[in-house]
C-alpha cells in the first residue's frame, strides 16, 4: 500500500482529495435529505 501511495504521489495524483469530495457531497446530500439513511426513504 505504501508503494502504491508513493507511486501516486510521484505522479502528482492525490486520491485523498477525491475521497474528501465524495464524503462531503454525501454529507451535504444527507443533510438535504437526497440520500436515504439506514434504508429509510428520504424525507420521512
Order of alpha helices (4+ residues) and beta strands (2+ residues): alpha-alpha
